[in-house]
Amino acid sequence: MKFLSLIPLCFLLCLCVHRNLKGDSNSRGTDNIDEWGRLHPDPERWPSSKGWKGFKNVADKVHDMDLKFGIHLMAGISTQAYDSNTPILDTKTGKAYEESGKVWHAKDIGVPGRACKWMSNGFMALNVTSGAGKAFLRSLYELYISWGLDFVKLDCVFGEDIDFEEITYVSQILKELKPSIVFSLSPGVSATPNMAKVVNGLVNMYRVTGDDWDQWSQVVTHFDVARDYAAAKLIGAQGLNGNSWPDLDMLPFGWLTDPGQDIYIAFFNLNDKATTISWKFDDLVKALPGKKLVKGLDGREVWSLNRVVLNDVLSAEVAAHGCALFVFDY
Ligand SMILES: *[C@@H]1O[C@H](CO)[C@@H](O)[C@H](O)[C@H]1NC(C)=O
């Protein structure tokens, strides 16, 4: 498909790279943390990280290929750091954080009553109001940025796990330490346009839907959500050092059509300028081998409501970061 070649190449390391292979994704005590309670990659999975080198070597390699390097992080603090009650690094002194005559530890800043909703054994919220909470976040991002980050996806901080204070403080740190970083939030369960309006200026992307797994019933819910965020003028609204975008995430690329009679074709333009995207009738025939298709299918583009007829080629100019959705009667 032609539009696939337009996707800006980005290498995003996904979930749980810090958990070792023996624990399941929500098990306690299977993370790799340093003496300051900060998560590092599991050296069994990432041998180049041995000796607390983190993802520096991986990021260098990714940059050599002209790609961007991003990681997925969980907000708050890991249960493992909390259980181990690790001290907090004050990066200004290089020593443990001290305030009001005491050395602060993970148990002084973790909030076990606010566990991450979807990984409740792994992570809990952090008291960002406290000086020690802020010092912990700063120590995390100084470390991760030193590996060469271009993109941060911060999970368990939006939607049903909204933590406005952590989003605000992380945004401030990123702006100060590396303004070119793209800052993305997750998860999107229970996100609303009103919630997005509070954070859009602090970030570049935020999930607005939960996960979907290649089922039409899950995909179809995205359309109403996209409409609501568009109506609220949030698409391309002001963001951190630039613009911000509601993120539908996990939209399946591939062959997926509804159980009814209609045929849907969507174009996504991930390019930062308007781009003409085309699709051939022959591709549709290959995608839907069970259907007897004839040229001249009648349909409409749902956002513009323009009528379209599918003959040899379907072509449309799509706005930067925009999409077009065609529905054909069959
Ligand atoms: C968070 O820290 C502040 C400042 O130290 C403190 O006043 C507040 O009670 C703490 N909140 C929680 C939930 O621990």
The ligand as an SDF file (V2000), in Angstrom:
LIG
                    3D

 14 14  0  0  0  0  0  0  0  0999 V2000
    2.6400   15.0280   49.1130 C   0  0  0  0  0  0  0  0  0  0  0  0
    3.6970   15.8330   49.5380 O   0  0  0  0  0  0  0  0  0  0  0  0
    3.2900   17.0530   50.1300 C   0  0  0  0  0  0  0  0  0  0  0  0
    4.5570   17.8830   50.3700 C   0  0  0  0  0  0  0  0  0  0  0  0
    5.5480   17.1250   51.0130 O   0  0  0  0  0  0  0  0  0  0  0  0
    2.4900   16.7490   51.3760 C   0  0  0  0  0  0  0  0  0  0  0  0
    2.0390   17.9550   51.9660 O   0  0  0  0  0  0  0  0  0  0  0  0
    1.2990   15.8690   51.0220 C   0  0  0  0  0  0  0  0  0  0  0  0
    0.6180   15.4810   52.1890 O   0  0  0  0  0  0  0  0  0  0  0  0
    1.7620   14.6280   50.2650 C   0  0  0  0  0  0  0  0  0  0  0  0
    0.5990   13.8960   49.7710 N   0  0  0  0  0  0  0  0  0  0  0  0
    0.4690   12.5740   49.8540 C   0  0  0  0  0  0  0  0  0  0  0  0
   -0.7530   11.9710   49.2430 C   0  0  0  0  0  0  0  0  0  0  0  0
    1.2970   11.8680   50.4310 O   0  0  0  0  0  0  0  0  0  0  0  0
  1  2  1  0
  1 10  1  0
  2  3  1  0
  3  4  1  0
  3  6  1  0
  4  5  1  0
  6  7  1  0
  6  8  1  0
  8  9  1  0
  8 10  1  0
 10 11  1  0
 11 12  1  0
 12 13  1  0
 12 14  2  0
M  END
$$$$
